[in-house]
Each structure stands twice: as C-alpha cells, then as structure tokens.
Amino acid sequence: MMTNVRQFRFAVTHSVFVNHCISFAKNICELRIMLHRDKIICLFDVDGTLTAPMKVIEPDIETFLLNELKPKCTVGLVGGSDFKKIAYQMGGSEAVLKKYDYVFAENGLIAYKDGISIGHQTIQEHMGEEKLQTFINFALNYMSQLKLPVKRGTFIEFRTGLINVCPVGRSCSQAEREQFFEFDKEHRIRENFVKSLEERFPDLGLVYSIGGQISFDVFPKGWDKTYCLQHLEKDKFEEIHFFGDKTDPGGNDRQIFTDPRTIGHKVTSPADTMRQLQQLLKQKLS
C-alpha cells in the first residue's frame, strides 16, 4: 500500500514538473517571438508585391500576413499611391490601419503607426504653385503630341507628395491598361517622356520613377520610398526587410531596395512574396 502511495506521489510530482517545464518552454518561446517582433520589420510594397496590379489582396495572402507573419515581426506597408488606393487594395481605410503596424502612403509622406497619423508633407508646399504649373503644362503639352493605341482621362494626378503622370489616362480599362503596357515595352513611351522632362527641368530637383503598368511618379529628390525610413529609425529596428517587385534601375522600389538600412527582397508576384516570406520565417523567425 505504501509503495502505491509513493508511486502515485511520484507520478503527480513528475506530471507537475513536466507541465512546469512545458509552460516554461512555451513562455521562453513566446518571449523570443516578442523580441523578434520588436527588432525586425517586414515592409511591403503593395502593387505587384502583395496584390496583382490594381487588385485587392487575396484572402490567403492576407491570412498569412496577419496570422503567420505579424505575430513574429512588425509588419508595414509602403506605396507610392495615395492612402485611399492602398486602403482599397488592403481591405478598407479602417481595416488597413488596424491590421498593419505601419502604413506609408505616397512613399511615406502620409504616415501612420498603430492607426495614428505620425507624418504629413505636401509637394505643393515644397515646390510652390508657379513651378508646379510650369511642369504640369509642359507634361500635358507633351502628352497631347503622343499617338497611342487609346487615350482616356486623368493624365495628371496630383497627390499630396508627388505628381503621377499617365500618358494613356488613369481611367483606362484593365484591357486598355495591359494594351498600353505592352505598347510601352516596345516603344518606351514612359522612358522617353522622362528623358524629355529631365532635359526640360534640370534644376527643379525632381526624381522620376517608372512603376506599375501605365504611369510614372514625379517627386522631389529624397521623396522616394526611402522617405518612410525616417519613421522607422525612431523605433531602432535591427533589421528592416523590404519586399518589392520594381527593384530594377528606374523602378519605384529601387532606392529603398538598395538602401544600406534595408535588406532588400526582389519579388515577381504575390505568390513569390509568400514563398520568400516562408523561407525568412524558417531562417530568422522560427
């Protein structure tokens, strides 16, 4: 009888000890994950990286970002588009601010952290109305001389921190967008347009970035996607991983992709982004 009691006490003690060990290991694992989350950020371009061009994010990709990635590192978005467009692609204005730690619209000139505005800058204040109108008038005149497969509406889109120039017109259909994209590959419409602007306005301190399928962005030097990094430096991340598809010279992800403060990841599609993230999770965040 005494032996059975001793065996029972030992079993209970052993069970408690094992449960404590499991709990301790779990707490250590959770602490390790929390430390990773505070030190590492994954920063994503939107168009072509998390979504197909002009499309909304697919449910499986969003689920992966929020359920698999976000618990293990800080997650941010940075796009050249205005906040309205980024919000549409990523689930709506309120949703995007709740779901992602950082949201940078217009390369970070419009900045949010944990749903709260942390920065706002305008190209109008920087350049002045006279210079802006001179630039816009030249661009409109140049586009009026172009012969394209089609032309639609909204050739100049004035945003808070940049000017978006679109030879075919942003109101084109998806089919017309893809048609221009193929035409542009052959005839280099946007590339030649940028060269003309650089020759005409050498002293305005402007940078030209060809991104997406139909347009290019114009903004003051230093107002590319690296602009958003000043907000991240305050939180002293040990690693900033940037994922983008337009990383080649002339692309609007190029500057932040090659910046010494970031670890750049070139992707070819949202599916490729997920593949590279899974590798990163195994290597650094597991």
N, C-alpha and C positions, 0 to 999 in steps of 0.2 A: 504493500500500500504506500509506504513512504517513498519507494522508488518511483512509483507512478506520479506522486505529487511533485517530486523533484524534476521528473521528466517534463511534466506539464508546465512547471515554473520556468524551466529552461526554454521550452518551446515558445512560451509567451514572451519571455525576455528577448529571445532571439528574433522573434517576429517584430517586436517593438524596435529593436536595434536596426533590423533591416529596413523597416519603414522610415526610421530616422535618417538612415543612410540615403535612401531613395529621395526623401524630401530635401536633404542637404544638397545632393547632386542636382536636383531639379532647381533649387534656389541658385546654385552656382551657375548653372546653365542659363537661367533667366537673367542673372546679373551680367553674365558675359554678353548676352544678346543686347541688354540695355546699354552696356559700354560701347558695343559696336554701333548701336543706333545713334548715340551722341557724337561719335567720332567720324562716321562715314556717311556721306550723302550720295545718292544716285540722282543725277539731274538729267532730265529728258527733254529733247526736242519733241514736238508733237506731230506735225505733218510728216508722214513718211517714216516715223520712228515708232510712235505709239498708235497711230491711226493711218489708214490709207489717205492720200491727199483729199482734203475737204470732207472726209468721212468722220463718223463718230467712232469712239473706241469700241472694240468688240468686247462682249461680256467676259470671255475667258481671259483676255489680257488684263482687263480691269480687276478681275478677281485675283489674278496672280500678283499684281502690283500691291493690292491692299491687304491680301491675306498671307502671302508668302514673303514679299519683299519688305513692306512697310514695318512689320514688327521687328525687323532685324537691322534696318538702317533708315535714315532720314530720306524722304522722297520729295523731289521738287520738279516743277515743270518750267521750261523757258521757251517762249516762242516769239517770233517776230510779229505775229498777228496781234490785233487788239484783244482785250480781255473778253469781249463778247464772243469772238470767234473761238478762242481757246475754251471758254466755258461751254459753248455749244458742242464742241467735239469731245469734251471730257465729262459731260453729264449735267451741265447747267451751272449757273452762277453760284448758287448756294452750295451745291454738291461739291464743286471743284475746290472751293475754299475749305470745306470741312474735311475732304478726303486726303488732300495733299498738304504737306508741311509748308512748302513754299510754292507760290505761283508767281511767275515773272512774265508779264505781257510786254510786248513791244521791246524785247531784249532786256527787260528788267527796269525800264523807265517807269513802269507801273508795277509795283512790287507788293506782295502780300506774304506775311508769315503767320501761320496759325490762324488764318482768316482775317487778320488785321492789316490794314494798309501801313507799309513802312517806307514807301518812297513814291515820288511823282515828279516827273520832269517833262517839259514840252520843247519841241523843236522850234515852235514859233517864238518862244521867249529867247531861245539860243541864237537864232539867225536874224530875226526881225522881219517884218512884213515885206519890206521893199525887196530884199534879196530872195525871199521865198517866191514872190510873184514873178520876178525875173526868171527864176529857174523853172517854175511851172509853165510860164508862157512859152519858153523855148521847148520844153518837153512836149507840150501839146502841139506846137507847130511841127516838130519832128515827126510825131505820130500821124499827123494829117497827111504826110507825104508817103507813108508806108502803104504798100499794096500787099494785103494778106488774104488768106482764103476766106475769112469772115472778119467783121468788126462789129462789136456790140457796144455796151455802155460802161461807164465808170472806168475811165482810162487813168485817172489820177485819184488816188485815195489818200486823203490827208489824215494821218494818225497823230496821236499825241507825241510820239518820239521819232517819227520817220515819215517819209513820203513813199507810198507804194505806186510804182509806175507799171501799167499793164497795157501793152500795145494792142491786144485783142479785145480788152474790156472785161472787167471782172464779172459782168452779168452774163457772160457766155455760158452755154450749157456744158454739161460734162463731156459730151461728144465733141463739141467745139473746142473745149479745153484740151482734150487729148489730140485733136487735129492740129491745133497750134503748136503743141509741144513737139510733135513730130516734124512740123514745118520749121520750127525754130532750131531743131537739131541740125537740119540740112543747111539752112540759110543764116543761122547765127544772128537772128534779129535782135535779141536782147544784148548779146555780146557787142555788136556793132553800135547799138544805141548807147551803151555805157561808155564806149570809147569816145563817142561824139560829146557826151556830157562832160567827160573828164577833160577833153580839149577845150571846151567852151567855158568851163568853170574851174580853172586850176587853183584858184585862190579862196574858194569857199570852205575848204577843209572838210569836204564830203567824202564819204565812202559808199561804194556801190556793191550790193550783194545780190547775186542771182540765186534765187531759191524757188522751190516748187516747180510748177509747170508753165506758168503764164506771165510771171511778173518779176520785178526786181525791186529791192528796197534801197532807199537813199537816206543816209543819216550822217550826223557829224562824226568825225573821227573819234574812236573810242566808245561809240554808242552801239557797237555790235553786241553779241551775246555775252562778251566778257564783262559788260557793264553790270550784270547781275552779281558778279563775283564779289563785289564790294560789300554786298549784304551778307554773304556767306562768311567772309573773313572775320566778321564780328563774333561768330559762333565757334571759330577756331577748329574747324573740321580738319582731321588729319588726312583724309582722302576725299577728293571730290571726283566722282566718276561721272563723266558726261557721255551720253549716248545720242548720236545724231547721224543722219543719212547724207547731208550735204556738206561733207568734210573736205572735198577736193578744193584746190585753189579756185577762188571765185564763189564758192558756196557759202551760204549764210551760217553754216556751222563751223567753218574753217578756223576762225580766230579762237573760239573757245576750245575747240578740239585740240589745237596746237599750243594753247596757253600753258606755261610751266606750272600753273597752280592746279591744273586738272589732269586726270588720267582719261585720255580720250578713247572712245569705243566707236568705230565706224560700223554702222549697220545698213542693211539693204532693204529692210521691211520690218513691220511689227513682229512678224514671226521670228526673224533673225534677232531682234532685240530680246525676245523672250529666251531664245537659245543662249545668247551670251549672258543674260542675267542668271540663268540656271547654272552656268559654269562659274560665275562670280560667287554665287551663293555657296557652291561646293568648296571653292578655294578660300574664301575670306570670311563668309558669314555663317558657316555651319557650326 
